[in-house]
């Protein structure tokens, strides 16, 4: 695995871990009521999306279980429609998609490190 690829995957892993840990025990009201938290979560999702865009197609095809396109697309929505972010969608992604995405990224990193 190229050094650059592992860097992108680890950026994704780090941000998904942050989101998983920091959202644990939070309510939607706490998420939306704390500007620092909501902004930090959105920024983490932006980083995940941007790093996903840097993952080569070869890896994307090898691990189709990771919804690379959706993760990258969410970044685009958050960046380009920043003035009307739907926090309920962001919260839903964090609660329902981030944990499994993190597990898959952990798996991808393990597999790629073992193959090299």
Biopython code that builds the backbone (N, CA, C, O; Angstrom):
import numpy as np
from Bio.PDB.StructureBuilder import StructureBuilder

atoms = [
    (1, "UNK", "N", (0.869, -1.182, 0.000)),
    (1, "UNK", "CA", (0.000, 0.000, 0.000)),
    (1, "UNK", "C", (0.902, 1.228, 0.000)),
    (1, "UNK", "O", (1.871, 1.310, 0.755)),
    (2, "UNK", "N", (0.567, 2.165, -0.851)),
    (2, "UNK", "CA", (1.388, 3.368, -0.949)),
    (2, "UNK", "C", (1.241, 4.213, 0.318)),
    (2, "UNK", "O", (0.192, 4.198, 0.963)),
    (3, "UNK", "N", (2.296, 4.948, 0.669)),
    (3, "UNK", "CA", (2.216, 5.801, 1.864)),
    (3, "UNK", "C", (1.062, 6.793, 1.783)),
    (3, "UNK", "O", (0.419, 7.086, 2.791)),
    (4, "UNK", "N", (0.803, 7.303, 0.598)),
    (4, "UNK", "CA", (-0.281, 8.268, 0.442)),
    (4, "UNK", "C", (-1.639, 7.633, 0.719)),
    (4, "UNK", "O", (-2.481, 8.238, 1.382)),
    (5, "UNK", "N", (-1.858, 6.427, 0.222)),
    (5, "UNK", "CA", (-3.127, 5.742, 0.445)),
    (5, "UNK", "C", (-3.361, 5.521, 1.923)),
    (5, "UNK", "O", (-4.453, 5.790, 2.424)),
    (6, "UNK", "N", (-2.366, 5.041, 2.622)),
    (6, "UNK", "CA", (-2.552, 4.789, 4.057)),
    (6, "UNK", "C", (-2.846, 6.090, 4.789)),
    (6, "UNK", "O", (-3.617, 6.098, 5.748)),
    (7, "UNK", "N", (-2.248, 7.179, 4.355)),
    (7, "UNK", "CA", (-2.536, 8.472, 4.980)),
    (7, "UNK", "C", (-4.005, 8.852, 4.807)),
    (7, "UNK", "O", (-4.654, 9.269, 5.766)),
    (8, "UNK", "N", (-4.527, 8.711, 3.600)),
    (8, "UNK", "CA", (-5.937, 9.038, 3.363)),
    (8, "UNK", "C", (-6.851, 8.136, 4.181)),
    (8, "UNK", "O", (-7.812, 8.604, 4.791)),
    (9, "UNK", "N", (-6.550, 6.843, 4.191)),
    (9, "UNK", "CA", (-7.376, 5.909, 4.957)),
    (9, "UNK", "C", (-7.318, 6.215, 6.450)),
    (9, "UNK", "O", (-8.326, 6.116, 7.149)),
    (10, "UNK", "N", (-6.156, 6.580, 6.927)),
    (10, "UNK", "CA", (-6.035, 6.904, 8.360)),
    (10, "UNK", "C", (-6.716, 8.222, 8.702)),
    (10, "UNK", "O", (-7.226, 8.377, 9.812)),
    (11, "UNK", "N", (-6.737, 9.169, 7.781)),
    (11, "UNK", "CA", (-7.504, 10.403, 8.006)),
    (11, "UNK", "C", (-8.978, 10.065, 8.156)),
    (11, "UNK", "O", (-9.652, 10.564, 9.056)),
    (12, "UNK", "N", (-9.471, 9.215, 7.269)),
    (12, "UNK", "CA", (-10.871, 8.784, 7.346)),
    (12, "UNK", "C", (-11.124, 8.085, 8.674)),
    (12, "UNK", "O", (-12.096, 8.382, 9.369)),
    (13, "UNK", "N", (-10.251, 7.166, 9.017)),
    (13, "UNK", "CA", (-10.391, 6.404, 10.257)),
    (13, "UNK", "C", (-10.413, 7.324, 11.481)),
    (13, "UNK", "O", (-11.244, 7.171, 12.375)),
    (14, "UNK", "N", (-9.490, 8.274, 11.502)),
    (14, "UNK", "CA", (-9.390, 9.192, 12.643)),
    (14, "UNK", "C", (-10.669, 10.013, 12.812)),
    (14, "UNK", "O", (-11.165, 10.175, 13.927)),
    (15, "UNK", "N", (-11.195, 10.524, 11.711)),
    (15, "UNK", "CA", (-12.403, 11.350, 11.802)),
    (15, "UNK", "C", (-13.635, 10.514, 12.159)),
    (15, "UNK", "O", (-14.485, 10.959, 12.929)),
    (16, "UNK", "N", (-13.731, 9.316, 11.605)),
    (16, "UNK", "CA", (-14.857, 8.445, 11.959)),
    (16, "UNK", "C", (-14.783, 8.034, 13.429)),
    (16, "UNK", "O", (-15.805, 7.929, 14.106)),
    (17, "UNK", "N", (-13.571, 7.804, 13.910)),
    (17, "UNK", "CA", (-13.389, 7.480, 15.336)),
    (17, "UNK", "C", (-13.818, 8.666, 16.203)),
    (17, "UNK", "O", (-14.512, 8.489, 17.204)),
    (18, "UNK", "N", (-13.409, 9.857, 15.819)),
    (18, "UNK", "CA", (-13.802, 11.071, 16.541)),
    (18, "UNK", "C", (-15.320, 11.185, 16.602)),
    (18, "UNK", "O", (-15.888, 11.418, 17.669)),
    (19, "UNK", "N", (-15.971, 11.020, 15.463)),
    (19, "UNK", "CA", (-17.425, 11.138, 15.405)),
    (19, "UNK", "C", (-18.105, 10.074, 16.261)),
    (19, "UNK", "O", (-19.079, 10.360, 16.957)),
    (20, "UNK", "N", (-17.595, 8.859, 16.209)),
    (20, "UNK", "CA", (-18.170, 7.762, 16.990)),
    (20, "UNK", "C", (-18.032, 8.032, 18.484)),
    (20, "UNK", "O", (-18.993, 7.898, 19.242)),
    (21, "UNK", "N", (-16.845, 8.406, 18.891)),
    (21, "UNK", "CA", (-16.592, 8.638, 20.318)),
    (21, "UNK", "C", (-17.355, 9.855, 20.835)),
    (21, "UNK", "O", (-17.984, 9.790, 21.891)),
    (22, "UNK", "N", (-17.302, 10.956, 20.103)),
    (22, "UNK", "CA", (-17.895, 12.201, 20.576)),
    (22, "UNK", "C", (-19.419, 12.227, 20.503)),
    (22, "UNK", "O", (-20.065, 12.988, 21.224)),
    (23, "UNK", "N", (-19.988, 11.404, 19.639)),
    (23, "UNK", "CA", (-21.451, 11.384, 19.556)),
    (23, "UNK", "C", (-22.076, 10.405, 20.539)),
    (23, "UNK", "O", (-23.283, 10.437, 20.780)),
    (24, "UNK", "N", (-21.243, 9.535, 21.105)),
    (24, "UNK", "CA", (-21.750, 8.561, 22.062)),
    (24, "UNK", "C", (-22.351, 9.275, 23.275)),
    (24, "UNK", "O", (-21.684, 10.072, 23.934)),
    (25, "UNK", "N", (-23.601, 8.980, 23.553)),
    (25, "UNK", "CA", (-24.275, 9.587, 24.696)),
    (25, "UNK", "C", (-24.879, 10.951, 24.422)),
    (25, "UNK", "O", (-25.577, 11.497, 25.276)),
    (26, "UNK", "N", (-24.626, 11.508, 23.253)),
    (26, "UNK", "CA", (-25.207, 12.804, 22.895)),
    (26, "UNK", "C", (-26.625, 12.628, 22.377)),
    (26, "UNK", "O", (-26.950, 11.616, 21.756)),
    (27, "UNK", "N", (-27.442, 13.595, 22.631)),
    (27, "UNK", "CA", (-28.773, 13.628, 22.028)),
    (27, "UNK", "C", (-28.731, 14.580, 20.832)),
    (27, "UNK", "O", (-27.799, 15.368, 20.675)),
    (28, "UNK", "N", (-29.747, 14.488, 20.009)),
    (28, "UNK", "CA", (-29.862, 15.393, 18.870)),
    (28, "UNK", "C", (-29.917, 16.837, 19.360)),
    (28, "UNK", "O", (-29.329, 17.728, 18.747)),
    (29, "UNK", "N", (-30.619, 17.064, 20.454)),
    (29, "UNK", "CA", (-30.743, 18.415, 21.009)),
    (29, "UNK", "C", (-29.397, 18.945, 21.480)),
    (29, "UNK", "O", (-29.103, 20.129, 21.310)),
    (30, "UNK", "N", (-28.586, 18.092, 22.064)),
    (30, "UNK", "CA", (-27.247, 18.512, 22.483)),
    (30, "UNK", "C", (-26.375, 18.809, 21.267)),
    (30, "UNK", "O", (-25.605, 19.769, 21.257)),
    (31, "UNK", "N", (-26.509, 17.973, 20.249)),
    (31, "UNK", "CA", (-25.754, 18.172, 19.010)),
    (31, "UNK", "C", (-26.103, 19.513, 18.367)),
    (31, "UNK", "O", (-25.209, 20.278, 18.006)),
    (32, "UNK", "N", (-27.378, 19.798, 18.223)),
    (32, "UNK", "CA", (-27.787, 21.040, 17.557)),
    (32, "UNK", "C", (-27.679, 22.249, 18.483)),
    (32, "UNK", "O", (-27.586, 23.385, 18.019)),
    (33, "UNK", "N", (-27.692, 22.005, 19.778)),
    (33, "UNK", "CA", (-27.636, 23.111, 20.733)),
    (33, "UNK", "C", (-26.232, 23.611, 21.024)),
    (33, "UNK", "O", (-26.062, 24.663, 21.640)),
    (34, "UNK", "N", (-25.236, 22.874, 20.591)),
    (34, "UNK", "CA", (-23.847, 23.263, 20.843)),
    (34, "UNK", "C", (-23.169, 23.529, 19.503)),
    (34, "UNK", "O", (-22.805, 22.597, 18.785)),
    (35, "UNK", "N", (-23.006, 24.787, 19.180)),
    (35, "UNK", "CA", (-22.443, 25.194, 17.898)),
    (35, "UNK", "C", (-21.053, 24.606, 17.670)),
    (35, "UNK", "O", (-20.719, 24.230, 16.546)),
    (36, "UNK", "N", (-20.253, 24.523, 18.705)),
    (36, "UNK", "CA", (-18.907, 23.982, 18.573)),
    (36, "UNK", "C", (-18.963, 22.503, 18.181)),
    (36, "UNK", "O", (-18.207, 22.055, 17.319)),
    (37, "UNK", "N", (-19.847, 21.763, 18.807)),
    (37, "UNK", "CA", (-19.988, 20.333, 18.500)),
    (37, "UNK", "C", (-20.510, 20.137, 17.079)),
    (37, "UNK", "O", (-19.936, 19.365, 16.312)),
    (38, "UNK", "N", (-21.578, 20.819, 16.726)),
    (38, "UNK", "CA", (-22.145, 20.619, 15.390)),
    (38, "UNK", "C", (-21.153, 21.031, 14.302)),
    (38, "UNK", "O", (-21.047, 20.356, 13.278)),
    (39, "UNK", "N", (-20.445, 22.102, 14.508)),
    (39, "UNK", "CA", (-19.439, 22.521, 13.515)),
    (39, "UNK", "C", (-18.290, 21.524, 13.420)),
    (39, "UNK", "O", (-17.802, 21.235, 12.327)),
    (40, "UNK", "N", (-17.859, 21.000, 14.561)),
    (40, "UNK", "CA", (-16.767, 20.019, 14.566)),
    (40, "UNK", "C", (-17.199, 18.737, 13.850)),
    (40, "UNK", "O", (-16.419, 18.160, 13.093)),
    (41, "UNK", "N", (-18.421, 18.295, 14.081)),
    (41, "UNK", "CA", (-18.910, 17.086, 13.440)),
    (41, "UNK", "C", (-19.015, 17.278, 11.926)),
    (41, "UNK", "O", (-18.640, 16.404, 11.145)),
    (42, "UNK", "N", (-19.526, 18.426, 11.538)),
    (42, "UNK", "CA", (-19.639, 18.702, 10.102)),
    (42, "UNK", "C", (-18.251, 18.754, 9.468)),
    (42, "UNK", "O", (-18.043, 18.216, 8.380)),
    (43, "UNK", "N", (-17.315, 19.389, 10.135)),
    (43, "UNK", "CA", (-15.952, 19.457, 9.592)),
    (43, "UNK", "C", (-15.349, 18.058, 9.467)),
    (43, "UNK", "O", (-14.670, 17.769, 8.482)),
    (44, "UNK", "N", (-15.582, 17.199, 10.437)),
    (44, "UNK", "CA", (-15.077, 15.828, 10.350)),
    (44, "UNK", "C", (-15.664, 15.098, 9.155)),
    (44, "UNK", "O", (-14.953, 14.374, 8.458)),
    (45, "UNK", "N", (-16.955, 15.283, 8.911)),
    (45, "UNK", "CA", (-17.589, 14.656, 7.750)),
    (45, "UNK", "C", (-17.024, 15.218, 6.443)),
    (45, "UNK", "O", (-16.890, 14.490, 5.460)),
    (46, "UNK", "N", (-16.698, 16.500, 6.433)),
    (46, "UNK", "CA", (-16.072, 17.093, 5.244)),
    (46, "UNK", "C", (-14.709, 16.460, 4.976)),
    (46, "UNK", "O", (-14.369, 16.161, 3.832)),
    (47, "UNK", "N", (-13.929, 16.256, 6.044)),
    (47, "UNK", "CA", (-12.605, 15.642, 5.901)),
    (47, "UNK", "C", (-12.737, 14.211, 5.406)),
    (47, "UNK", "O", (-11.995, 13.782, 4.522)),
    (48, "UNK", "N", (-13.682, 13.472, 5.975)),
    (48, "UNK", "CA", (-13.927, 12.096, 5.524)),
    (48, "UNK", "C", (-14.245, 12.089, 4.033)),
    (48, "UNK", "O", (-13.683, 11.298, 3.276)),
    (49, "UNK", "N", (-15.132, 12.957, 3.622)),
    (49, "UNK", "CA", (-15.519, 13.007, 2.216)),
    (49, "UNK", "C", (-14.380, 13.365, 1.295)),
    (49, "UNK", "O", (-14.217, 12.763, 0.234)),
    (50, "UNK", "N", (-13.594, 14.337, 1.691)),
    (50, "UNK", "CA", (-12.462, 14.747, 0.857)),
    (50, "UNK", "C", (-11.427, 13.632, 0.777)),
    (50, "UNK", "O", (-10.888, 13.367, -0.297)),
    (51, "UNK", "N", (-11.147, 12.984, 1.885)),
    (51, "UNK", "CA", (-10.176, 11.876, 1.871)),
    (51, "UNK", "C", (-10.698, 10.706, 1.042)),
    (51, "UNK", "O", (-9.917, 10.038, 0.365)),
    (52, "UNK", "N", (-12.002, 10.448, 1.084)),
    (52, "UNK", "CA", (-12.586, 9.377, 0.258)),
    (52, "UNK", "C", (-12.376, 9.647, -1.219)),
    (52, "UNK", "O", (-12.160, 8.719, -2.000)),
    (53, "UNK", "N", (-12.437, 10.901, -1.602)),
    (53, "UNK", "CA", (-12.222, 11.257, -3.008)),
    (53, "UNK", "C", (-10.796, 10.937, -3.454)),
    (53, "UNK", "O", (-10.551, 10.738, -4.644)),
    (54, "UNK", "N", (-9.871, 10.888, -2.528)),
    (54, "UNK", "CA", (-8.466, 10.635, -2.849)),
    (54, "UNK", "C", (-8.131, 9.144, -2.903)),
    (54, "UNK", "O", (-7.057, 8.763, -3.370)),
    (55, "UNK", "N", (-9.051, 8.303, -2.426)),
    (55, "UNK", "CA", (-8.814, 6.858, -2.456)),
    (55, "UNK", "C", (-8.927, 6.386, -3.903)),
    (55, "UNK", "O", (-9.930, 6.658, -4.563)),
    (56, "UNK", "N", (-7.916, 5.687, -4.400)),
    (56, "UNK", "CA", (-7.921, 5.247, -5.803)),
    (56, "UNK", "C", (-9.092, 4.305, -6.108)),
    (56, "UNK", "O", (-9.569, 3.574, -5.240)),
    (57, "UNK", "N", (-9.533, 4.347, -7.357)),
    (57, "UNK", "CA", (-10.633, 3.491, -7.798)),
    (57, "UNK", "C", (-10.345, 2.019, -7.529)),
    (57, "UNK", "O", (-11.252, 1.260, -7.189)),
    (58, "UNK", "N", (-9.113, 1.619, -7.676)),
    (58, "UNK", "CA", (-8.722, 0.222, -7.439)),
    (58, "UNK", "C", (-9.142, -0.230, -6.033)),
    (58, "UNK", "O", (-9.635, -1.344, -5.858)),
    (59, "UNK", "N", (-8.948, 0.622, -5.057)),
    (59, "UNK", "CA", (-9.328, 0.292, -3.671)),
    (59, "UNK", "C", (-10.839, 0.378, -3.513)),
    (59, "UNK", "O", (-11.436, -0.457, -2.834)),
    (60, "UNK", "N", (-11.454, 1.359, -4.120)),
    (60, "UNK", "CA", (-12.920, 1.489, -4.060)),
    (60, "UNK", "C", (-13.595, 0.242, -4.611)),
    (60, "UNK", "O", (-14.557, -0.257, -4.027)),
    (61, "UNK", "N", (-13.091, -0.264, -5.741)),
    (61, "UNK", "CA", (-13.669, -1.461, -6.351)),
    (61, "UNK", "C", (-13.392, -2.708, -5.518)),
    (61, "UNK", "O", (-14.209, -3.628, -5.454)),
    (62, "UNK", "N", (-12.241, -2.718, -4.891)),
    (62, "UNK", "CA", (-11.851, -3.870, -4.074)),
    (62, "UNK", "C", (-12.716, -3.976, -2.813)),
    (62, "UNK", "O", (-12.950, -5.076, -2.311)),
    (63, "UNK", "N", (-13.185, -2.845, -2.309)),
    (63, "UNK", "CA", (-13.987, -2.815, -1.080)),
    (63, "UNK", "C", (-15.301, -2.067, -1.337)),
    (63, "UNK", "O", (-15.481, -0.946, -0.862)),
    (64, "UNK", "N", (-16.210, -2.685, -2.083)),
    (64, "UNK", "CA", (-17.469, -1.999, -2.404)),
    (64, "UNK", "C", (-18.405, -1.864, -1.198)),
    (64, "UNK", "O", (-19.399, -1.140, -1.257)),
    (65, "UNK", "N", (-18.087, -2.554, -0.121)),
    (65, "UNK", "CA", (-18.912, -2.457, 1.084)),
    (65, "UNK", "C", (-18.860, -1.062, 1.702)),
    (65, "UNK", "O", (-19.790, -0.632, 2.384)),
    (66, "UNK", "N", (-17.758, -0.368, 1.450)),
    (66, "UNK", "CA", (-17.642, 1.016, 1.908)),
    (66, "UNK", "C", (-18.370, 1.880, 0.885)),
    (66, "UNK", "O", (-18.095, 1.800, -0.312)),
    (67, "UNK", "N", (-19.279, 2.688, 1.351)),
    (67, "UNK", "CA", (-20.038, 3.545, 0.433)),
    (67, "UNK", "C", (-19.220, 4.809, 0.160)),
    (67, "UNK", "O", (-19.555, 5.898, 0.625)),
    (68, "UNK", "N", (-18.149, 4.637, -0.600)),
    (68, "UNK", "CA", (-17.200, 5.720, -0.910)),
    (68, "UNK", "C", (-17.911, 6.912, -1.524)),
    (68, "UNK", "O", (-17.675, 8.059, -1.144)),
    (69, "UNK", "N", (-18.782, 6.624, -2.475)),
    (69, "UNK", "CA", (-19.474, 7.694, -3.202)),
    (69, "UNK", "C", (-20.357, 8.515, -2.262)),
    (69, "UNK", "O", (-20.374, 9.743, -2.344)),
    (70, "UNK", "N", (-21.075, 7.859, -1.390)),
    (70, "UNK", "CA", (-21.969, 8.583, -0.474)),
    (70, "UNK", "C", (-21.173, 9.429, 0.514)),
    (70, "UNK", "O", (-21.540, 10.568, 0.805)),
    (71, "UNK", "N", (-20.076, 8.862, 1.028)),
    (71, "UNK", "CA", (-19.240, 9.626, 1.961)),
    (71, "UNK", "C", (-18.648, 10.858, 1.282)),
    (71, "UNK", "O", (-18.616, 11.942, 1.864)),
    (72, "UNK", "N", (-18.187, 10.684, 0.061)),
    (72, "UNK", "CA", (-17.627, 11.819, -0.687)),
    (72, "UNK", "C", (-18.722, 12.816, -1.051)),
    (72, "UNK", "O", (-18.506, 14.027, -1.001)),
    (73, "UNK", "N", (-19.873, 12.315, -1.410)),
    (73, "UNK", "CA", (-20.981, 13.188, -1.801)),
    (73, "UNK", "C", (-21.506, 14.022, -0.654)),
    (73, "UNK", "O", (-21.925, 15.164, -0.848)),
    (74, "UNK", "N", (-21.484, 13.456, 0.539)),
    (74, "UNK", "CA", (-21.924, 14.211, 1.709)),
    (74, "UNK", "C", (-21.036, 15.432, 1.912)),
    (74, "UNK", "O", (-21.515, 16.506, 2.275)),
    (75, "UNK", "N", (-19.748, 15.261, 1.676)),
    (75, "UNK", "CA", (-18.812, 16.386, 1.783)),
    (75, "UNK", "C", (-19.227, 17.503, 0.844)),
    (75, "UNK", "O", (-19.231, 18.674, 1.222)),
    (76, "UNK", "N", (-19.579, 17.137, -0.387)),
    (76, "UNK", "CA", (-19.973, 18.149, -1.370)),
    (76, "UNK", "C", (-21.213, 18.912, -0.918)),
    (76, "UNK", "O", (-21.280, 20.135, -1.047)),
    (77, "UNK", "N", (-22.172, 18.198, -0.397)),
    (77, "UNK", "CA", (-23.391, 18.848, 0.089)),
    (77, "UNK", "C", (-23.061, 19.802, 1.237)),
    (77, "UNK", "O", (-23.540, 20.935, 1.267)),
    (78, "UNK", "N", (-22.250, 19.340, 2.169)),
    (78, "UNK", "CA", (-21.919, 20.175, 3.326)),
    (78, "UNK", "C", (-21.131, 21.418, 2.935)),
    (78, "UNK", "O", (-21.333, 22.489, 3.507)),
    (79, "UNK", "N", (-20.239, 21.281, 1.969)),
    (79, "UNK", "CA", (-19.427, 22.410, 1.527)),
    (79, "UNK", "C", (-20.243, 23.400, 0.705)),
    (79, "UNK", "O", (-20.181, 24.607, 0.935)),
    (80, "UNK", "N", (-21.000, 22.890, -0.245)),
    (80, "UNK", "CA", (-21.671, 23.766, -1.196)),
    (80, "UNK", "C", (-23.023, 24.282, -0.724)),
    (80, "UNK", "O", (-23.526, 25.282, -1.236)),
    (81, "UNK", "N", (-23.607, 23.600, 0.249)),
    (81, "UNK", "CA", (-24.897, 24.060, 0.769)),
    (81, "UNK", "C", (-24.781, 24.386, 2.256)),
    (81, "UNK", "O", (-25.697, 24.132, 3.038)),
    (82, "UNK", "N", (-23.641, 24.950, 2.626)),
    (82, "UNK", "CA", (-23.351, 25.267, 4.018)),
    (82, "UNK", "C", (-24.400, 26.159, 4.655)),
    (82, "UNK", "O", (-24.592, 26.111, 5.870)),
    (83, "UNK", "N", (-25.074, 26.962, 3.871)),
    (83, "UNK", "CA", (-26.040, 27.931, 4.386)),
    (83, "UNK", "C", (-27.369, 27.292, 4.748)),
    (83, "UNK", "O", (-28.210, 27.930, 5.381)),
    (84, "UNK", "N", (-27.570, 26.042, 4.355)),
    (84, "UNK", "CA", (-28.834, 25.386, 4.683)),
    (84, "UNK", "C", (-28.625, 23.919, 5.050)),
    (84, "UNK", "O", (-29.313, 23.036, 4.539)),
    (85, "UNK", "N", (-27.672, 23.675, 5.937)),
    (85, "UNK", "CA", (-27.387, 22.309, 6.373)),
    (85, "UNK", "C", (-28.588, 21.774, 7.149)),
    (85, "UNK", "O", (-29.115, 22.435, 8.044)),
    (86, "UNK", "N", (-29.000, 20.580, 6.790)),
    (86, "UNK", "CA", (-30.082, 19.906, 7.499)),
    (86, "UNK", "C", (-29.441, 19.064, 8.605)),
    (86, "UNK", "O", (-28.921, 17.978, 8.349)),
    (87, "UNK", "N", (-29.486, 19.576, 9.824)),
    (87, "UNK", "CA", (-28.810, 18.918, 10.940)),
    (87, "UNK", "C", (-29.405, 17.555, 11.263)),
    (87, "UNK", "O", (-28.715, 16.697, 11.813)),
    (88, "UNK", "N", (-30.661, 17.344, 10.935)),
    (88, "UNK", "CA", (-31.246, 16.026, 11.197)),
    (88, "UNK", "C", (-30.618, 14.972, 10.275)),
    (88, "UNK", "O", (-30.448, 13.821, 10.677)),
    (89, "UNK", "N", (-30.277, 15.360, 9.052)),
    (89, "UNK", "CA", (-29.609, 14.425, 8.141)),
    (89, "UNK", "C", (-28.190, 14.151, 8.621)),
    (89, "UNK", "O", (-27.741, 13.004, 8.625)),
    (90, "UNK", "N", (-27.489, 15.197, 9.023)),
    (90, "UNK", "CA", (-26.124, 15.034, 9.544)),
    (90, "UNK", "C", (-26.147, 14.097, 10.748)),
    (90, "UNK", "O", (-25.326, 13.185, 10.852)),
    (91, "UNK", "N", (-27.088, 14.331, 11.651)),
    (91, "UNK", "CA", (-27.194, 13.507, 12.852)),
    (91, "UNK", "C", (-27.510, 12.058, 12.482)),
    (91, "UNK", "O", (-26.944, 11.131, 13.060)),
    (92, "UNK", "N", (-28.400, 11.865, 11.534)),
    (92, "UNK", "CA", (-28.758, 10.516, 11.093)),
    (92, "UNK", "C", (-27.535, 9.791, 10.529)),
    (92, "UNK", "O", (-27.313, 8.618, 10.828)),
    (93, "UNK", "N", (-26.756, 10.480, 9.724)),
    (93, "UNK", "CA", (-25.536, 9.881, 9.163)),
    (93, "UNK", "C", (-24.577, 9.495, 10.285)),
    (93, "UNK", "O", (-24.011, 8.402, 10.270)),
    (94, "UNK", "N", (-24.396, 10.375, 11.247)),
    (94, "UNK", "CA", (-23.473, 10.105, 12.352)),
    (94, "UNK", "C", (-23.949, 8.910, 13.171)),
    (94, "UNK", "O", (-23.145, 8.064, 13.563)),
    (95, "UNK", "N", (-25.221, 8.840, 13.422)),
    (95, "UNK", "CA", (-25.761, 7.757, 14.248)),
    (95, "UNK", "C", (-25.874, 6.429, 13.500)),
    (95, "UNK", "O", (-25.644, 5.369, 14.083)),
    (96, "UNK", "N", (-26.225, 6.478, 12.223)),
    (96, "UNK", "CA", (-26.570, 5.251, 11.510)),
    (96, "UNK", "C", (-25.573, 4.784, 10.462)),
    (96, "UNK", "O", (-25.611, 3.621, 10.060)),
    (97, "UNK", "N", (-24.692, 5.650, 10.013)),
    (97, "UNK", "CA", (-23.743, 5.267, 8.967)),
    (97, "UNK", "C", (-22.292, 5.293, 9.424)),
    (97, "UNK", "O", (-21.483, 4.474, 8.987)),
    (98, "UNK", "N", (-21.969, 6.217, 10.288)),
    (98, "UNK", "CA", (-20.572, 6.374, 10.702)),
    (98, "UNK", "C", (-20.028, 5.125, 11.412)),
    (98, "UNK", "O", (-18.917, 4.701, 11.093)),
    (99, "UNK", "N", (-20.755, 4.521, 12.353)),
    (99, "UNK", "CA", (-20.171, 3.344, 13.030)),
    (99, "UNK", "C", (-19.810, 2.207, 12.075)),
    (99, "UNK", "O", (-18.733, 1.623, 12.200)),
    (100, "UNK", "N", (-20.683, 1.885, 11.132)),
    (100, "UNK", "CA", (-20.357, 0.799, 10.199)),
    (100, "UNK", "C", (-19.265, 1.225, 9.217)),
    (100, "UNK", "O", (-18.424, 0.412, 8.836)),
    (101, "UNK", "N", (-19.274, 2.492, 8.808)),
    (101, "UNK", "CA", (-18.204, 2.986, 7.934)),
    (101, "UNK", "C", (-16.859, 2.884, 8.639)),
    (101, "UNK", "O", (-15.857, 2.520, 8.023)),
    (102, "UNK", "N", (-16.836, 3.202, 9.925)),
    (102, "UNK", "CA", (-15.593, 3.099, 10.685)),
    (102, "UNK", "C", (-15.109, 1.652, 10.744)),
    (102, "UNK", "O", (-13.920, 1.384, 10.569)),
    (103, "UNK", "N", (-16.030, 0.723, 10.991)),
    (103, "UNK", "CA", (-15.652, -0.697, 11.023)),
    (103, "UNK", "C", (-15.073, -1.141, 9.681)),
    (103, "UNK", "O", (-14.082, -1.871, 9.643)),
    (104, "UNK", "N", (-15.688, -0.703, 8.581)),
    (104, "UNK", "CA", (-15.199, -1.081, 7.257)),
    (104, "UNK", "C", (-13.844, -0.447, 6.955)),
    (104, "UNK", "O", (-12.979, -1.090, 6.360)),
    (105, "UNK", "N", (-13.656, 0.787, 7.354)),
    (105, "UNK", "CA", (-12.355, 1.441, 7.124)),
    (105, "UNK", "C", (-11.271, 0.740, 7.933)),
    (105, "UNK", "O", (-10.160, 0.538, 7.443)),
    (106, "UNK", "N", (-11.590, 0.373, 9.163)),
    (106, "UNK", "CA", (-10.633, -0.403, 9.972)),
    (106, "UNK", "C", (-10.244, -1.688, 9.238)),
    (106, "UNK", "O", (-9.071, -2.060, 9.189)),
    (107, "UNK", "N", (-11.243, -2.352, 8.674)),
    (107, "UNK", "CA", (-11.018, -3.593, 7.934)),
    (107, "UNK", "C", (-10.143, -3.345, 6.698)),
    (107, "UNK", "O", (-9.200, -4.094, 6.445)),
    (108, "UNK", "N", (-10.451, -2.314, 5.947)),
    (108, "UNK", "CA", (-9.683, -1.988, 4.741)),
    (108, "UNK", "C", (-8.224, -1.734, 5.108)),
    (108, "UNK", "O", (-7.318, -2.243, 4.449)),
    (109, "UNK", "N", (-7.999, -0.956, 6.147)),
    (109, "UNK", "CA", (-6.624, -0.659, 6.575)),
    (109, "UNK", "C", (-5.909, -1.947, 6.960)),
    (109, "UNK", "O", (-4.779, -2.182, 6.533)),
    (110, "UNK", "N", (-6.560, -2.778, 7.760)),
    (110, "UNK", "CA", (-5.946, -4.049, 8.165)),
    (110, "UNK", "C", (-5.601, -4.913, 6.950)),
    (110, "UNK", "O", (-4.496, -5.450, 6.861)),
    (111, "UNK", "N", (-6.539, -5.046, 6.023)),
    (111, "UNK", "CA", (-6.318, -5.878, 4.843)),
    (111, "UNK", "C", (-5.186, -5.340, 3.979)),
    (111, "UNK", "O", (-4.342, -6.099, 3.502)),
    (112, "UNK", "N", (-5.176, -4.036, 3.783)),
    (112, "UNK", "CA", (-4.157, -3.438, 2.930)),
    (112, "UNK", "C", (-2.773, -3.496, 3.577)),
    (112, "UNK", "O", (-1.771, -3.665, 2.883)),
    (113, "UNK", "N", (-2.716, -3.359, 4.884)),
    (113, "UNK", "CA", (-1.420, -3.458, 5.554)),
    (113, "UNK", "C", (-0.899, -4.893, 5.534)),
    (113, "UNK", "O", (0.306, -5.117, 5.421)),
    (114, "UNK", "N", (-1.801, -5.859, 5.642)),
    (114, "UNK", "CA", (-1.397, -7.263, 5.597)),
    (114, "UNK", "C", (-0.921, -7.674, 4.208)),
    (114, "UNK", "O", (-0.049, -8.533, 4.074)),
    (115, "UNK", "N", (-1.487, -7.068, 3.189)),
    (115, "UNK", "CA", (-1.122, -7.462, 1.816)),
    (115, "UNK", "C", (0.198, -6.856, 1.368)),
    (115, "UNK", "O", (0.694, -7.172, 0.287)),
    (116, "UNK", "N", (0.762, -5.999, 2.184)),
    (116, "UNK", "CA", (2.047, -5.376, 1.811)),
    (116, "UNK", "C", (3.179, -5.853, 2.658)),
    (116, "UNK", "O", (4.316, -5.424, 2.467)),
]
sb = StructureBuilder()
sb.init_structure("model")
sb.init_model(0)
sb.init_chain("A")
sb.init_seg("    ")
for serial, (resi, resn, name, xyz) in enumerate(atoms, 1):
    if name == "N":
        sb.init_residue(resn, " ", resi, " ")
    sb.init_atom(name, np.array(xyz, "f"), 0.0, 1.0, " ", f" {name:<3s}", serial, name[0])
structure = sb.get_structure()
